[in-house]
Amino acid sequence: MTVGVGALGAYAMLAEPALRRERPRLGDLAGGLGSAAALYGIFLAGDRMARQIMPAGEREIGSIYELRTAAPRPAIATALALVIGPSEELFWRGLVQRNLHRRFGRLRGWLLASSIYGAVHLVSENLTLTGAATTAGLFWGALYARDQRLTPLVVSHISWDLWIFLVAPTG
């Protein structure tokens, strides 16, 4: 996953020169951490609902968290923080959503990008993961549509990934 997602992030940087010009701003860290906390709250509620209304929800959530044992925690944290989180934002919001905004406007571009982001997770055959990815994609995509800034989203994505996957899983 690290190599594949990293390649998408690198491609986005090459294909969209504007991504190389964005510079961090003073409020990016606070905004990113705040939005990560908000998304975590959404996922706490969503976890409970998924376990109750989806027949396979409990098992599917468990299979996601089982991946924490696939490698040493420091290696997982490094991959999430240095490659996976940043690269997903560069590709999905910075390249895909930015271009869909240009073509279809902010609202439709956001909805299309978020739908595609969620749909690519269907290959996992884990509907709970697909729903979670769609939710996160809608959340981060809405922030991008509003602010047109990636740095706070990268902070948010990294913080949220580390927190929900390694520090305080929802279930």
N, C-alpha and C positions, 0 to 999 in steps of 0.2 A: 504494500500500500504506500509506503514512504516513497519508493522510487517512482511509482506511477503518478501520485499526486504531486510530488516534487517536479516531475516533468511537465505537468499541466501548469504549475506556477511559473516555471521557467519559460514555457511557451507564451504565457500571458505577458510576461515582462518583455519578451521580444516582439510580440505582435501589437502591443498597445504602449507606445512610447510614453504616454501621459502617466503610466504607472510608475515610471522611473523618476518622475518629477515631483511626486507628492512628498511633502516634508511633514514630520510630526509637529503638532501644535501643543500648546500648553495644556489644554483640557483633554487631550486624547487619552491619556492614561486613566483619568477619573471617569470619563465617558465610557471607555471600554470596560473598565471594572464594574461600573454601575449597570451597564447593559448585560454583562455576563451574569451578574447577580439576579437581574430581572428574568433572564432566560432560565436560570436555574430554578427560580420560583415557579415558572410556567411548567417546567419539567417535573417538579415535585408533584404538582397537581395532575399532570398528564400521566405520570407513572401509575398513580393510584387508579385513575380511570382505565388505563390500558389493561391493568391486571384484572379489573372487574368486568369490563365489557368485551374484551377480546378473549376468545377461548384459549389461544396460544400465547397471550400476553406475558404471563409469568415466565414461561419457558423461553420465549424470545428475548425478553429483557435479561434473563439469566445467561443466555448464550452470548449476548453482547459483553456483559461484564466478565465472562469467562476468558475473554481475550486478554485480560490483564495478566494472565499467567503465561502468555505466549513468549514473553521476553522479560528480562529484569526491569523493574520499575524505572530505574534511571534511564534505560534505553528507550522505554516507551515515552517517558516525559520529554526526553530530548527530541524524539521524532515528532511528537505532537507540537512542541513549542517552536522548533526550528524549521520544520518542513511542512507538516500536514496542515496545521491551522493557517499559517501565512499563505501557503500555496492554494488552499481552497478559496480563501478570500480573493487572492489575486486572480484566479481563474474564474470563479463563479460570479463574483460581484464586479471585479475590476475589468474583466474581459467580456464575459457572456452578458451580464446584466447591463453593463455600460453600452454595449452595442445594441442590445434589444431596446434600451431607452431611446437611442438615436433613431431607431427604425420605427418603433411603435409608441413612443412616449413613455413617461415614467411609470404610470399605473400599469399599463399592459406589459411593459418591459419587465417590471418587477414581478408580476404574476406569472409571466412566461418563464422567466429565469428560475423562479422558485419552484415552479411545476417541473421543469426539466431536472433541476437539482434533486428534487424528491424522487422523480421517476428513475433516475439512474441507480437509485438504491434498490429498485425492484429486483435486480439480479441477485441480491442477497437472499431472496425468498424469505425475508423476515419482514412481515408487514408492520410490526411494531417499530423496527428500525427505519423503515420507509416513512412511516408517519412522523417519527421523531426528526428525521432529516428534513422532511417537508416543513415541519414546524420551525425548525432552526433556520432553514432557508428563507421562509417567509419573514421571520423576525429580523435576521441580518439584512435581508434584501430590502425590507421597509426602512431600516436605518440608512442603508446606502441610497435608496431612492430619495429620502428626505435630505441627507447631508452631502451626498456625492463625495464621501471621504472614506478611504480604506483604512487608515492607520487606527482609528478607534475600533474598527471591526476586527482587525488583526489582533489587537489587545483583547477584545472580547472573546474571540474564537479561541485563542490560546488559553486564556484564563478559564473559560467555560470547559474546554476539553480536559484540562488538567484537574479541575475541581470535580467534575461529574464522573470522570473515568478513574481517577487515582485517589482523590482525597475523600470525597463524600458522595458516592453513588446514590442514586435515588432509592434503590431498593435493597 
